[in-house]
């Protein structure tokens, strides 16, 4: 199993902090946000990591280099145009061997989340595993409908009263190679991006096993300066 961390964006909502460095390199307790994720992956035995970089990429590369100082093997791919999550994940098509943990570089998560989803994935062998968590107001997120453990629908940012559940997509996944076939077929969305949720819809429509893994472990999506 290998890992992919998305770290190409500037993080415009974090300005002025991101005027000099990418959002994922902003420090929390003396370490860049993304370093926590790299260390969590290492502790779970996942040491081959591809970083998708873009905005001020030299800062990321100069800090982590080949990853050897952090006990991992890091390689890089540059997302030249910020065309959405599916586009970014597509850069890992030749990197994946059998399975790929994928997460955003601007979150901080409990490493136990990673260890439990790796175990779940290896036991249940879904085509995609998506980490879910329950929130009081899901209206700012992608909200998931489940049939048992199987994801049957994803509704993006519904009104609170229209949300099909309170379970949201955390943006943490484990994929097998099938996702890249779907990414290749994904069309640009009305937002002008290639959305990974559209690729996941294709898997659902094809009858692939897209599994929802509920977690109560802590994770934090850092979106605003005051959340640091």
N, CA, C and O of each residue as an XYZ file, in Angstrom:
912
protein
N       0.842     -1.196      0.000
C       0.000      0.000      0.000
C       0.877      1.247      0.000
O       1.857      1.343      0.738
N       0.494      2.199     -0.852
C       1.193      3.473     -0.923
C       0.238      4.599     -0.518
O      -0.943      4.366     -0.259
N       0.769      5.819     -0.468
C      -0.055      6.953     -0.044
C       0.120      8.138     -0.979
O       1.181      8.350     -1.564
N      -0.952      8.895     -1.098
C      -0.985     10.126     -1.888
C      -1.486     11.244     -0.995
O      -2.534     11.117     -0.362
N      -0.743     12.335     -0.941
C      -1.163     13.503     -0.165
C      -1.282     14.691     -1.112
O      -0.357     15.003     -1.862
N      -2.437     15.345     -1.062
C      -2.708     16.479     -1.946
C      -2.218     17.765     -1.292
O      -2.642     18.117     -0.191
N      -1.320     18.459     -1.984
C      -0.695     19.642     -1.396
C      -0.402     20.706     -2.444
O       0.592     21.425     -2.345
N      -1.278     20.804     -3.457
C      -0.988     21.713     -4.570
C      -1.568     23.111     -4.387
O      -1.066     24.069     -4.974
N      -2.614     23.238     -3.585
C      -3.335     24.502     -3.513
C      -2.653     25.551     -2.655
O      -1.799     25.251     -1.821
N      -3.058     26.789     -2.888
C      -2.527     27.906     -2.100
C      -3.210     27.990     -0.751
O      -2.560     28.259      0.259
N      -4.513     27.763     -0.723
C      -5.271     27.984      0.502
C      -5.621     29.454      0.634
O      -5.189     30.125      1.571
N      -6.414     29.953     -0.320
C      -6.695     31.396     -0.363
C      -7.431     31.885      0.879
O      -7.287     33.044      1.268
N      -8.221     31.010      1.507
C      -8.945     31.434      2.712
C      -8.009     31.623      3.900
O      -8.406     32.170      4.929
N      -6.758     31.166      3.754
C      -5.786     31.310      4.841
C      -4.900     32.542      4.660
O      -3.979     32.755      5.449
N      -5.159     33.353      3.640
C      -4.373     34.568      3.480
C      -4.566     35.470      4.698
O      -5.654     35.481      5.275
N      -3.545     36.227      5.106
C      -2.239     36.430      4.455
C      -1.187     35.371      4.803
O      -0.046     35.465      4.349
N      -1.560     34.363      5.604
C      -0.563     33.384      6.039
C       0.031     32.609      4.872
O       1.171     32.151      4.941
N      -0.749     32.462      3.789
C      -0.278     31.659      2.654
C       0.350     32.497      1.539
O       0.568     31.994      0.436
N       0.636     33.741      1.810
C       1.287     34.560      0.788
C       2.735     34.129      0.564
O       3.302     34.380     -0.499
N       3.330     33.483      1.561
C       4.741     33.106      1.455
C       4.969     31.599      1.432
O       6.086     31.155      1.166
N       3.934     30.800      1.704
C       4.109     29.349      1.713
C       2.770     28.665      1.484
O       1.725     29.278      1.706
N       2.773     27.407      1.043
C       1.507     26.694      0.858
C       0.807     26.462      2.197
O       1.440     26.409      3.252
N      -0.493     26.328      2.122
C      -1.287     26.085      3.327
C      -0.784     24.876      4.104
O      -0.725     24.902      5.333
N      -0.423     23.818      3.385
C      -0.012     22.585      4.057
C       1.301     22.734      4.817
O       1.642     21.886      5.641
N       2.038     23.808      4.543
C       3.318     24.040      5.221
C       3.197     25.025      6.375
O       4.203     25.377      6.992
N       1.988     25.471      6.674
C       1.806     26.349      7.828
C       2.078     25.560      9.106
O       1.672     24.403      9.212
N       2.761     26.169     10.078
C       3.153     25.416     11.272
C       2.030     25.282     12.299
O       1.251     26.208     12.526
N       1.975     24.115     12.903
C       1.123     23.843     14.059
C       2.012     23.175     15.102
O       2.551     22.096     14.860
N       2.164     23.809     16.248
C       3.029     23.288     17.318
C       4.426     22.967     16.790
O       5.023     21.951     17.146
N       4.933     23.855     15.936
C       6.316     23.755     15.497
C       6.581     22.879     14.293
O       7.730     22.742     13.873
N       5.527     22.273     13.718
C       5.710     21.419     12.538
C       4.690     21.793     11.478
O       3.571     22.181     11.813
N       5.057     21.684     10.189
C       4.066     21.918      9.133
C       2.900     20.944      9.255
O       3.069     19.798      9.672
N       1.716     21.420      8.884
C       0.514     20.582      8.957
C       0.744     19.239      8.281
O       0.427     18.193      8.846
N       1.291     19.265      7.084
C       1.434     18.046      6.292
C       2.385     17.039      6.940
O       2.274     15.836      6.699
N       3.308     17.519      7.752
C       4.262     16.605      8.391
C       3.555     15.640      9.331
O       3.965     14.487      9.458
N       2.505     16.099      9.985
C       1.750     15.212     10.879
C       1.187     14.021     10.102
O       1.170     12.895     10.599
N       0.727     14.284      8.878
C       0.156     13.207      8.069
C       1.234     12.248      7.580
O       1.022     11.036      7.548
N       2.377     12.782      7.204
C       3.491     11.934      6.774
C       3.941     11.033      7.921
O       4.195      9.845      7.718
N       4.039     11.590      9.110
C       4.460     10.796     10.268
C       3.408      9.761     10.647
O       3.750      8.650     11.053
N       2.131     10.116     10.516
C       1.064      9.155     10.819
C       1.106      7.982      9.844
O       0.936      6.832     10.249
N       1.332      8.266      8.566
C       1.451      7.196      7.575
C       2.640      6.293      7.888
O       2.535      5.069      7.812
N       3.751      6.894      8.234
C       4.951      6.110      8.573
C       4.675      5.163      9.737
O       5.077      4.000      9.707
N       3.989      5.665     10.759
C       3.702      4.837     11.928
C       2.779      3.677     11.592
O       2.747      2.677     12.309
N       2.028      3.806     10.504
C       1.141      2.723     10.060
C       1.824      1.804      9.053
O       1.197      0.891      8.515
N       3.097      2.044      8.802
C       3.844      1.186      7.895
C       3.763      1.571      6.437
O       4.235      0.830      5.574
N       3.167      2.730      6.141
C       3.061      3.200      4.756
C       4.174      4.223      4.529
O       4.122      5.336      5.053
N       5.164      3.841      3.756
C       6.361      4.674      3.644
C       6.628      5.209      2.242
O       7.498      6.062      2.063
N       5.895      4.722      1.248
C       6.037      5.247     -0.111
C       4.935      6.270     -0.349
O       3.760      5.916     -0.446
N       5.316      7.531     -0.441
C       4.356      8.630     -0.449
C       4.601      9.527     -1.660
O       5.730      9.931     -1.935
N       3.521      9.825     -2.371
C       3.561     10.785     -3.476
C       2.883     12.064     -3.020
O       1.726     12.046     -2.600
N       3.603     13.172     -3.103
C       3.033     14.477     -2.779
C       2.672     15.187     -4.076
O       3.511     15.348     -4.963
N       1.417     15.611     -4.177
C       0.991     16.442     -5.304
C       1.216     17.893     -4.902
O       0.590     18.393     -3.967
N       2.105     18.555     -5.607
C       2.480     19.921     -5.254
C       2.128     20.862     -6.400
O       1.796     20.429     -7.504
N       2.207     22.148     -6.116
C       1.890     23.156     -7.119
C       2.342     24.519     -6.629
O       3.459     24.950     -6.917
N       1.478     25.194     -5.892
C       1.763     26.534     -5.378
C       2.997     26.507     -4.466
O       3.034     25.779     -3.473
N       3.991     27.303     -4.819
C       5.245     27.397     -4.056
C       5.790     26.008     -3.699
O       6.171     25.738     -2.560
N       5.811     25.152     -4.703
C       6.201     23.758     -4.480
C       7.622     23.611     -3.963
O       7.935     22.642     -3.271
N       8.488     24.570     -4.295
C       9.888     24.455     -3.881
C      10.026     24.440     -2.360
O      10.975     23.863     -1.829
N       9.078     25.075     -1.653
C       9.135     25.090     -0.189
C       8.894     23.687      0.364
O       9.562     23.255      1.303
N       7.934     22.985     -0.228
C       7.646     21.607      0.190
C       8.835     20.708     -0.130
O       9.275     19.926      0.713
N       9.346     20.821     -1.335
C      10.449     19.953     -1.770
C      11.725     20.214     -0.969
O      12.434     19.274     -0.609
N      12.018     21.478     -0.692
C      13.227     21.806      0.065
C      13.141     21.291      1.500
O      14.159     20.953      2.103
N      11.943     21.232      2.037
C      11.769     20.802      3.433
C      11.848     19.281      3.558
O      12.564     18.762      4.415
N      11.112     18.569      2.703
C      11.026     17.110      2.846
C      12.050     16.352      1.999
O      12.403     15.215      2.313
N      12.520     16.987      0.928
C      13.464     16.331      0.008
C      12.951     14.939     -0.374
O      11.808     14.813     -0.813
N      13.769     13.895     -0.218
C      13.321     12.555     -0.613
C      12.624     11.813      0.520
O      12.252     10.649      0.370
N      12.450     12.483      1.650
C      11.735     11.893      2.776
C      12.587     11.082      3.722
O      12.103     10.667      4.775
N      13.850     10.839      3.382
C      14.678      9.950      4.202
C      14.879     10.474      5.621
O      15.002      9.683      6.556
N      14.913     11.785      5.793
C      15.060     12.347      7.141
C      13.816     12.112      7.991
O      13.854     12.271      9.211
N      12.717     11.735      7.346
C      11.454     11.514      8.055
C      11.062     10.033      8.067
O       9.966      9.676      8.499
N      11.966      9.181      7.592
C      11.722      7.746      7.621
C      10.779      7.237      6.558
O      10.175      6.176      6.716
N      10.642      7.997      5.457
C       9.743      7.600      4.369
C      10.427      7.850      3.028
O      11.506      8.440      2.966
N       9.784      7.392      1.961
C      10.262      7.643      0.600
C       9.268      8.571     -0.095
O       8.139      8.171     -0.380
N       9.677      9.787     -0.364
C       8.772     10.779     -0.943
C       9.151     11.056     -2.392
O      10.316     11.281     -2.719
N       8.146     11.035     -3.243
C       8.290     11.507     -4.621
C       7.252     12.595     -4.856
O       6.339     12.775     -4.050
N       7.392     13.315     -5.954
C       6.567     14.496     -6.202
C       5.978     14.473     -7.604
O       6.572     13.951     -8.547
N       4.785     15.059     -7.710
C       4.188     15.345     -9.013
C       3.588     16.740     -8.930
O       2.967     17.095     -7.928
N       3.771     17.525     -9.975
C       3.293     18.906     -9.981
C       1.970     19.004    -10.723
O       1.878     18.666    -11.903
N       0.941     19.473    -10.014
C      -0.351     19.756    -10.639
C      -0.259     21.167    -11.215
O      -0.345     22.156    -10.487
N      -0.083     21.243    -12.523
C       0.206     22.532    -13.155
C      -0.994     23.469    -13.145
O      -0.832     24.683    -13.027
N      -2.188     22.920    -13.267
C      -3.415     23.706    -13.179
C      -4.289     23.086    -12.095
O      -4.453     21.867    -12.053
N      -4.846     23.911    -11.223
C      -5.683     23.395    -10.140
C      -7.063     23.079    -10.700
O      -7.970     23.911    -10.668
N      -7.203     21.863    -11.211
C      -8.417     21.460    -11.919
C      -9.235     20.435    -11.140
O      -9.979     19.654    -11.733
N      -9.102     20.434     -9.828
C      -9.957     19.579     -9.024
C      -9.261     18.347     -8.473
O      -8.158     17.983     -8.880
N      -9.958     17.715     -7.522
C      -9.379     16.591     -6.797
C      -9.154     15.378     -7.688
O      -8.135     14.698     -7.565
N     -10.096     15.100     -8.584
C      -9.922     13.944     -9.469
C      -8.692     14.125    -10.352
O      -7.934     13.181    -10.574
N      -8.502     15.327    -10.846
C      -7.321     15.613    -11.658
C      -6.045     15.383    -10.858
O      -5.084     14.803    -11.362
N      -6.042     15.842     -9.606
C      -4.858     15.680     -8.756
C      -4.574     14.210     -8.476
O      -3.428     13.769     -8.558
N      -5.616     13.453     -8.145
C      -5.431     12.030     -7.845
C      -4.959     11.279     -9.083
O      -4.226     10.296     -8.980
N      -5.381     11.745    -10.247
C      -4.974     11.104    -11.494
C      -3.472     11.056    -11.708
O      -2.977     10.210    -12.453
N      -2.744     11.958    -11.061
C      -1.286     11.955    -11.184
C      -0.659     10.707    -10.565
O       0.510     10.415    -10.819
N      -1.416      9.975     -9.762
C      -0.882      8.778     -9.098
C      -1.123      7.508     -9.902
O      -0.852      6.410     -9.416
N      -1.623      7.639    -11.115
C      -1.979      6.462    -11.923
C      -0.798      5.510    -12.106
O      -0.973      4.294    -12.036
N       0.377      6.035    -12.333
C       1.554      5.186    -12.532
C       2.308      4.921    -11.229
O       3.301      4.193    -11.218
N       1.839      5.509    -10.145
C       2.488      5.351     -8.837
C       1.887      4.184     -8.061
O       2.596      3.472     -7.350
N       0.579      3.992     -8.199
C      -0.116      2.951     -7.447
C       0.360      1.562     -7.886
O       0.660      1.330     -9.057
N       0.419      0.652     -6.919
C       0.675     -0.755     -7.235
C      -0.607     -1.566     -7.058
O      -1.102     -2.171     -8.010
N      -1.142     -1.576     -5.836
C      -2.404     -2.277     -5.608
C      -3.444     -1.391     -4.938
O      -4.622     -1.435     -5.292
N      -3.014     -0.588     -3.974
C      -3.960      0.263     -3.250
C      -3.275      1.555     -2.840
O      -2.050      1.628     -2.739
N      -4.103      2.582     -2.606
C      -3.570      3.931     -2.399
C      -4.399      4.675     -1.360
O      -5.570      4.978     -1.592
N      -3.791      4.968     -0.219
C      -4.418      5.876      0.748
C      -4.285      7.293      0.212
O      -3.203      7.707     -0.204
N      -5.374      8.026      0.225
C      -5.373      9.390     -0.300
C      -5.970     10.330      0.733
O      -7.038     10.060      1.283
N      -5.285     11.429      0.994
C      -5.809     12.406      1.936
C      -5.311     13.796      1.580
O      -4.320     13.957      0.867
N      -6.006     14.777      2.083
C      -5.614     16.167      1.886
C      -4.496     16.517      2.859
O      -4.491     16.072      4.006
N      -3.562     17.311      2.389
C      -2.432     17.665      3.228
C      -2.727     18.710      4.275
O      -1.878     18.991      5.121
N      -3.922     19.298      4.238
C      -4.249     20.371      5.180
C      -5.169     19.903      6.299
O      -5.873     20.710      6.906
N      -5.167     18.594      6.574
C      -5.908     18.087      7.718
C      -4.919     17.534      8.738
O      -3.789     17.175      8.405
N      -5.364     17.476      9.970
C      -4.601     16.790     11.008
C      -5.509     15.699     11.549
O      -6.634     15.965     11.972
N      -5.009     14.465     11.531
C      -5.870     13.363     11.926
C      -5.164     12.457     12.911
O      -3.936     12.397     12.969
N      -5.975     11.751     13.686
C      -5.488     10.748     14.613
C      -4.934      9.585     13.790
O      -5.634      9.050     12.930
N      -3.695      9.191     14.043
C      -3.100      8.115     13.241
C      -3.865      6.805     13.384
O      -3.736      5.918     12.540
N      -4.665      6.673     14.452
C      -5.470      5.468     14.609
C      -6.514      5.352     13.498
O      -6.929      4.246     13.152
N      -6.943      6.491     12.937
C      -7.859      6.437     11.793
C      -7.205      5.666     10.656
O      -7.834      4.807     10.037
N      -5.948      5.972     10.385
C      -5.254      5.302      9.289
C      -5.084      3.814      9.557
O      -5.312      2.993      8.668
N      -4.687      3.461     10.771
C      -4.472      2.040     11.068
C      -5.774      1.263     10.983
O      -5.780      0.121     10.523
N      -6.889      1.867     11.423
C      -8.155      1.131     11.394
C      -8.705      1.011      9.976
O      -9.333      0.004      9.648
N      -8.482      2.020      9.123
C      -9.009      1.888      7.761
C      -8.148      0.942      6.921
O      -8.661      0.260      6.033
N      -6.855      0.897      7.195
C      -6.009     -0.078      6.499
C      -6.470     -1.491      6.831
O      -6.587     -2.339      5.946
N      -6.730     -1.737      8.114
C      -7.213     -3.057      8.532
C      -8.557     -3.378      7.889
O      -8.769     -4.488      7.402
N      -9.467     -2.398      7.889
C     -10.793     -2.595      7.294
C     -10.670     -2.888      5.801
O     -11.310     -3.805      5.286
N      -9.851     -2.113      5.119
C      -9.689     -2.292      3.672
C      -9.134     -3.675      3.349
O      -9.613     -4.341      2.431
N      -8.140     -4.098      4.092
C      -7.517     -5.392      3.813
C      -8.458     -6.555      4.108
O      -8.354     -7.616      3.494
N      -9.382     -6.349      5.056
C     -10.338     -7.405      5.388
C     -11.508     -7.448      4.410
O     -11.923     -8.527      3.985
N     -12.046     -6.276      4.049
C     -13.285     -6.240      3.262
C     -13.066     -6.072      1.762
O     -13.976     -6.333      0.975
N     -11.871     -5.638      1.353
C     -11.497     -5.528     -0.058
C     -12.504     -4.743     -0.916
O     -12.917     -5.236     -1.966
N     -12.903     -3.544     -0.498
C     -13.777     -2.744     -1.358
C     -12.986     -2.166     -2.527
O     -11.755     -2.189     -2.528
N     -13.704     -1.649     -3.519
C     -13.028     -0.928     -4.596
C     -12.548      0.428     -4.097
O     -11.453      0.878     -4.433
N     -13.382      1.068     -3.292
C     -13.002      2.314     -2.636
C     -13.508      2.282     -1.206
O     -14.626      1.840     -0.942
N     -12.687      2.748     -0.294
C     -13.113      2.955      1.089
C     -13.074      4.451      1.363
O     -12.054      5.102      1.138
N     -14.178      4.992      1.846
C     -14.272      6.415      2.171
C     -14.500      6.565      3.674
O     -15.381      5.916      4.239
N     -13.716      7.409      4.310
C     -13.866      7.636      5.746
C     -14.966      8.665      5.985
O     -14.974      9.742      5.390
N     -15.887      8.306      6.867
C     -17.037      9.147      7.181
C     -17.013      9.530      8.655
O     -16.502      8.791      9.497
N     -17.568     10.678      8.946
C     -17.766     11.055     10.332
C     -19.092     11.789     10.454
O     -19.590     12.359      9.483
N     -19.657     11.771     11.651
C     -20.969     12.381     11.872
C     -20.798     13.787     12.425
O     -20.005     14.013     13.339
N     -21.546     14.730     11.866
C     -21.508     16.115     12.334
C     -22.933     16.603     12.576
O     -23.897     16.035     12.063
N     -23.042     17.656     13.361
C     -24.369     18.190     13.678
C     -24.998     18.871     12.470
O     -26.180     18.677     12.189
N     -24.208     19.668     11.758
C     -24.707     20.371     10.573
C     -23.857     19.980      9.366
O     -22.730     20.455      9.232
N     -24.375     19.125      8.487
C     -23.581     18.637      7.359
C     -23.650     19.516      6.112
O     -23.126     19.135      5.065
N     -24.283     20.677      6.204
C     -24.601     21.455      5.005
C     -23.372     21.989      4.260
O     -23.487     22.392      3.102
N     -22.210     21.999      4.900
C     -21.004     22.503      4.235
C     -20.149     21.386      3.645
O     -19.025     21.621      3.203
N     -20.692     20.164      3.641
C     -19.879     19.005      3.259
C     -20.591     18.146      2.214
O     -21.742     18.396      1.855
N     -19.877     17.138      1.741
C     -20.491     16.085      0.950
C     -21.130     15.087      1.897
O     -20.450     14.499      2.737
N     -22.436     14.896      1.765
C     -23.193     14.053      2.698
C     -23.486     12.712      2.031
O     -23.844     12.646      0.856
N     -23.324     11.655      2.808
C     -23.353     10.301      2.264
C     -24.607      9.554      2.697
O     -25.043      9.649      3.845
N     -25.178      8.807      1.751
C     -26.251      7.862      2.054
C     -25.674      6.457      2.033
O     -24.889      6.108      1.151
N     -26.073      5.652      3.018
C     -25.558      4.296      3.139
C     -26.673      3.270      3.063
O     -27.801      3.518      3.487
N     -26.334      2.116      2.514
C     -27.158      0.916      2.622
C     -26.272     -0.118      3.294
O     -25.477     -0.792      2.639
N     -26.418     -0.236      4.611
C     -25.454     -1.020      5.372
C     -24.127     -0.289      5.383
O     -24.041      0.836      5.875
N     -23.090     -0.917      4.846
C     -21.779     -0.267      4.755
C     -21.515      0.296      3.367
O     -20.493      0.941      3.134
N     -22.438      0.052      2.450
C     -22.243      0.437      1.055
C     -22.773      1.845      0.809
O     -23.913      2.156      1.153
N     -21.940      2.692      0.212
C     -22.363      4.051     -0.127
C     -23.204      3.999     -1.394
O     -22.785      3.448     -2.412
N     -24.395      4.579     -1.316
C     -25.306      4.567     -2.461
C     -25.485      5.940     -3.087
O     -25.956      6.046     -4.219
N     -25.114      6.997     -2.361
C     -25.286      8.347     -2.912
C     -24.424      9.328     -2.130
O     -24.135      9.119     -0.952
N     -24.018     10.398     -2.799
C     -23.285     11.492     -2.171
C     -23.949     12.787     -2.606
O     -24.064     13.058     -3.801
N     -24.383     13.585     -1.648
C     -25.058     14.851     -1.934
C     -24.148     15.983     -1.474
O     -23.812     16.075     -0.293
N     -23.752     16.838     -2.402
C     -22.817     17.908     -2.076
C     -23.532     19.107     -1.459
O     -24.423     19.700     -2.068
N     -23.127     19.448     -0.248
C     -23.548     20.663      0.455
C     -25.063     20.896      0.394
O     -25.510     21.928     -0.106
N     -25.848     19.946      0.898
C     -27.303     20.140      0.906
C     -27.716     21.123      1.994
O     -26.954     21.396      2.921
N     -28.930     21.650      1.870
C     -29.481     22.405      2.988
C     -29.609     21.457      4.175
O     -29.859     20.264      4.005
N     -29.436     21.998      5.375
C     -29.419     21.151      6.568
C     -30.667     20.292      6.659
O     -30.597     19.110      6.998
N     -31.818     20.899      6.351
C     -33.084     20.171      6.479
C     -33.285     19.153      5.361
O     -34.168     18.301      5.456
N     -32.483     19.229      4.307
C     -32.626     18.303      3.185
C     -31.525     17.244      3.146
O     -31.521     16.383      2.267
N     -30.602     17.307      4.089
C     -29.496     16.346      4.104
C     -30.017     14.939      4.374
O     -30.815     14.746      5.292
N     -29.581     13.950      3.590
C     -30.064     12.579      3.771
C     -29.532     11.909      5.027
O     -30.079     10.900      5.473
N     -28.461     12.467      5.606
C     -27.901     11.935      6.847
C     -26.994     13.004      7.439
O     -26.867     14.097      6.889
N     -26.373     12.684      8.551
C     -25.382     13.574      9.148
C     -23.964     13.042      8.952
O     -23.015     13.521      9.573
N     -23.838     12.045      8.079
C     -22.532     11.460      7.789
C     -21.879     12.198      6.628
O     -22.466     12.325      5.554
N     -20.669     12.681      6.851
C     -19.986     13.453      5.817
C     -18.707     12.756      5.349
O     -18.108     11.955      6.065
N     -18.323     13.088      4.141
C     -17.082     12.612      3.544
C     -15.915     13.420      4.112
O     -15.885     14.643      3.971
N     -14.960     12.753      4.748
C     -13.812     13.452      5.329
C     -12.724     13.759      4.303
O     -11.795     14.513      4.590
N     -12.836     13.174      3.100
C     -11.789     13.357      2.103
C     -10.609     12.427      2.297
O      -9.541     12.636      1.721
N     -10.805     11.391      3.116
C      -9.784     10.364      3.325
C     -10.282      9.094      2.648
O     -11.386      8.631      2.932
N      -9.474      8.529      1.755
C      -9.901      7.375      0.962
C      -8.806      6.317      0.907
O      -7.633      6.589      1.161
N      -9.231      5.091      0.562
C      -8.311      4.095      0.022
C      -8.916      3.619     -1.295
O     -10.061      3.168     -1.337
N      -8.139      3.724     -2.363
C      -8.585      3.338     -3.704
C      -7.820      2.109     -4.195
O      -6.692      1.852     -3.776
N      -8.463      1.354     -5.095
C      -7.694      0.426     -5.917
C      -7.571      1.031     -7.318
O      -7.964      2.178     -7.532
N      -7.036      0.278     -8.262
C      -6.733      0.850     -9.577
C      -7.973      1.249    -10.370
O      -7.874      2.041    -11.307
N      -9.135      0.716    -10.010
C     -10.347      1.021    -10.776
C     -10.650      2.516    -10.808
O     -11.215      3.013    -11.782
N     -10.278      3.235     -9.750
C     -10.628      4.656     -9.683
C     -10.008      5.432    -10.845
O     -10.573      6.433    -11.284
N      -8.856      4.986    -11.348
C      -8.188      5.737    -12.416
C      -8.914      5.584    -13.749
O      -8.894      6.490    -14.582
N      -9.552      4.441    -13.942
C     -10.408      4.273    -15.120
C     -11.570      5.254    -15.061
O     -11.948      5.837    -16.077
N     -12.138      5.437    -13.866
C     -13.260      6.365    -13.701
C     -12.797      7.814    -13.826
O     -13.496      8.643    -14.408
N     -11.633      8.117    -13.286
C     -11.097      9.479    -13.407
C     -10.898      9.849    -14.873
O     -11.185     10.976    -15.274
N     -10.412      8.910    -15.667
C     -10.201      9.173    -17.096
C     -11.508      9.521    -17.808
O     -11.498     10.214    -18.825
N     -12.631      9.041    -17.274
C     -13.938      9.286    -17.887
C     -14.682     10.462    -17.249
O     -15.753     10.847    -17.720
N     -14.126     11.026    -16.194
C     -14.801     12.100    -15.470
C     -14.769     13.397    -16.270
O     -13.717     13.827    -16.742
N     -15.933     14.007    -16.412
C     -16.038     15.269    -17.144
C     -15.950     16.452    -16.192
O     -16.168     16.325    -14.987
N     -15.631     17.587    -16.757
C     -15.495     18.789    -15.941
C     -16.854     19.183    -15.377
O     -17.870     19.101    -16.066
N     -16.861     19.611    -14.119
C     -18.106     19.927    -13.421
C     -18.519     21.370    -13.681
O     -17.743     22.140    -14.248
N     -19.742     21.752    -13.272
C     -20.157     23.151    -13.419
C     -19.229     24.131    -12.699
O     -19.176     25.310    -13.049
N     -18.496     23.640    -11.691
C     -17.547     24.499    -10.977
C     -16.235     24.655    -11.742
O     -15.343     25.387    -11.313
N     -16.120     23.959    -12.881
C     -14.906     24.047    -13.672
C     -13.789     23.148    -13.187
O     -12.618     23.391    -13.480
N     -14.152     22.095    -12.436
C     -13.154     21.185    -11.897
C     -13.527     19.740    -12.206
O     -14.676     19.431    -12.524
N     -12.538     18.870    -12.105
C     -12.780     17.428    -12.195
C     -12.934     16.914    -10.767
O     -11.969     16.861    -10.004
N     -14.157     16.539    -10.421
C     -14.499     16.220     -9.034
C     -14.365     14.720     -8.781
O     -14.859     13.910     -9.565
N     -13.700     14.352     -7.693
C     -13.560     12.934     -7.373
C     -14.912     12.317     -7.012
O     -15.107     11.115     -7.193
N     -15.841     13.122     -6.506
C     -17.168     12.564     -6.210
C     -17.866     12.106     -7.487
O     -18.632     11.143     -7.456
N     -17.612     12.781     -8.609
C     -18.180     12.326     -9.883
C     -17.576     10.981    -10.289
O     -18.274     10.116    -10.818
N     -16.290     10.812    -10.041
C     -15.640      9.528    -10.326
C     -16.222      8.434     -9.436
O     -16.423      7.303     -9.879
N     -16.488      8.779     -8.189
C     -17.067      7.805     -7.254
C     -18.485      7.426     -7.661
O     -18.887      6.272     -7.513
N     -19.249      8.399     -8.178
C     -20.597      8.096     -8.679
C     -20.533      7.036     -9.775
O     -21.385      6.150     -9.843
N     -19.527      7.130    -10.625
C     -19.374      6.122    -11.680
C     -19.151      4.739    -11.081
O     -19.704      3.748    -11.557
N     -18.338      4.683    -10.035
C     -18.128      3.394     -9.379
C     -19.437      2.854     -8.808
O     -19.750      1.673     -8.958
N     -20.194      3.729     -8.153
C     -21.471      3.315     -7.572
C     -22.410      2.814     -8.661
O     -23.043      1.769     -8.512
N     -22.496      3.569     -9.764
C     -23.384      3.188    -10.866
C     -22.943      1.886    -11.529
O     -23.769      1.152    -12.071
N     -21.648      1.600    -11.487
C     -21.119      0.360    -12.067
C     -21.258     -0.827    -11.119
O     -20.862     -1.945    -11.450
N     -21.824     -0.577     -9.938
C     -21.993     -1.658     -8.974
C     -20.730     -2.003     -8.210
O     -20.650     -3.067     -7.596
N     -19.742     -1.119     -8.240
C     -18.527     -1.344     -7.467
C     -18.829     -1.173     -5.975
O     -19.777     -0.487     -5.591
N     -18.013     -1.802     -5.161
C     -18.193     -1.734     -3.710
C     -17.478     -0.494     -3.190
O     -16.262     -0.498     -3.000
N     -18.247      0.565     -2.963
C     -17.730      1.795     -2.374
C     -18.177      1.795     -0.918
O     -19.348      2.020     -0.614
N     -17.247      1.545     -0.043
C     -17.571      1.310      1.367
C     -17.414      2.571      2.198
O     -16.450      3.318      2.032
N     -18.362      2.803      3.088
C     -18.262      3.885      4.050
C     -17.725      3.368      5.367
O     -18.285      2.442      5.953
N     -16.652      3.957      5.829
C     -16.052      3.573      7.111
C     -16.293      4.704      8.099
O     -15.696      5.773      7.976
N     -17.151      4.480      9.065
C     -17.457      5.505     10.061
C     -16.363      5.537     11.121
O     -15.894      4.499     11.588
N     -15.971      6.747     11.485
C     -14.991      6.885     12.560
C     -15.431      7.963     13.536
O     -16.066      8.949     13.161
N     -15.082      7.752     14.783
C     -15.295      8.771     15.808
C     -13.961      9.341     16.276
O     -13.904     10.170     17.184
N     -12.889      8.877     15.631
C     -11.564      9.395     15.976
C     -11.449     10.851     15.519
O     -12.182     11.304     14.640
N     -10.516     11.564     16.134
C     -10.396     12.993     15.867
C      -9.700     13.272     14.536
O      -8.720     12.619     14.178
N     -10.228     14.249     13.820
C      -9.564     14.796     12.642
C      -9.976     16.256     12.530
O     -11.059     16.635     12.977
N      -9.140     17.054     11.951
C      -9.408     18.491     11.847
C      -9.088     18.973     10.443
O      -7.981     18.779      9.941
N     -10.061     19.597      9.825
C      -9.883     20.218      8.515
C      -9.609     21.696      8.760
O     -10.500     22.438      9.173
N      -8.382     22.118      8.507
C      -7.996     23.495      8.805
C      -8.303     24.369      7.602
O      -7.630     24.290      6.575
N      -9.332     25.209      7.739
C      -9.775     26.010      6.614
C      -9.604     27.504      6.791
O      -9.563     28.246      5.809
N      -9.504     27.953      8.034
C      -9.407     29.387      8.307
C      -8.227     29.647      9.248
O      -7.844     28.761     10.012
N      -7.647     30.851      9.203
C      -6.474     31.135     10.037
C      -6.702     30.888     11.522
O      -5.793     30.440     12.221
N      -7.908     31.175     12.011
C      -8.159     31.013     13.448
C      -8.322     29.554     13.866
O      -8.483     29.260     15.051
N      -8.282     28.642     12.898
C      -8.353     27.218     13.234
C      -6.974     26.614     13.487
O      -6.869     25.450     13.874
N      -5.925     27.393     13.271
C      -4.572     26.903     13.536
C      -4.316     26.837     15.037
O      -3.229     26.447     15.461
